[in-house]
Amino acid sequence: MSARAYKLVWFVPEEALDRTRDAVFAAGAGVIGEYTRCSWFARGTGTFEAGEAATPTIGAFGREERVEELRVETVVPAAVAREVVDALVEAHPYEEVAYDLYPLAELEA
């Protein structure tokens, strides 16, 4: 992992877990030292209500939906952050991809 890095977090249905992980790893995420494809994920419930102009993958306009999803986390070197996020969005099945990109603190020696 380079000195400047981010933590990428995204939410995805289980059937798209491997597709999204493969995409972000191929774009340069998930490297910690001599290890690759490093990530963490856990189950949870996502909620949303589609607006009038939306074309949701799941659910319908005007009704709150609750769906089981996975929260996935991995590290991303700053130099490839744009490429990694673009790869995630391309591989993800949702119309609007929910993700967060947090800068990681650098500790002084």
N, C-alpha and C positions, 0 to 999 in steps of 0.2 A: 504494500500500500504506500502511495506517495505521501509526502509531508502534508499536502493539502488534499482533503478528502471530504466526502459527504456520506451520510446515511440515507439511502433511498428506501422508502416504505411505500408499499402499494397494497391494494385490496382487490382480490380476484376470486372468482368462483373456482372450486377445486379442479374442475375439468380443464381449466386453463393455466393451472399452476406451472406445470412443466414447460409449456409453450412460452410463458412469460419469463420464467427463470432462464431457459435456454437463450432467449433473445438478449436479456441484459448481460448474461455472462459472455456471450459472443461479442458484445459491444465493449467489453472491458471491465465489467463490474465483478465483484465477488472475490477479489484477490487479497489475501492476508498473508504476508510473508511468502512462504513456499507452498501455500495452500490455495487452491482455486475452487470455484463454485461454492463459496462460503455464503450461507444465508441462514435465516431463521424464519419459521412461520408458525402461526397458531390460528385456531378457529375462532370465529366471532360472528356476530349478526350485524349486517349493514342495513341501513334504512334509507329510503328515498321516496320522493313523489315526483313523477314526471310532469313537466310543464306542457302547455298546449302545443308548443312547436317541437317537442322532443319525439324521438323515435326510439323508445327504450328497447333494449335487448330482452329485458325481463319486466313484467308488469304492464300497467296501462295508465293513461292520463287520469289524474284526479283521485288516485287511490295510493295511500302510503303502502309501500312494499317493505317486507322484511325478508332478507335473503341470507343464507349461510355463506360466508365468505372466509377466505384466508387472508390474514395480514402477513405480508412478506417483508423482510428486511435484508439489506445487503449493503456493503460498502462500495463506494464509487470514487475513483480518483478524479480530482477536479478537471484534469485535462480531457477526460472523455465523458463528462457528465451530460452534455447535450446529446451525444450519440446514444448513450445508455437510455436516457428518457425517451428519445425518439423511437428506439427499438422497443421499449416497453409499450408505448402507445400503439405502435404498429401491430404488436403481437396480441394485444389485449382485446377481448371480445366486446367490451362496453363502449357505448357511444361517447361517454365522458369518463375518462379514466381518473379515479381518485388516487393521487399519490402525493407524497411529501418528500422534499429533499432538504435535509438538515446539514449545515456545516458542522464538521467535527472539530473540536477544540484541539489545539496543539499544546501539549504540556512542555514547560521548560525543563531542561535536564537538571 
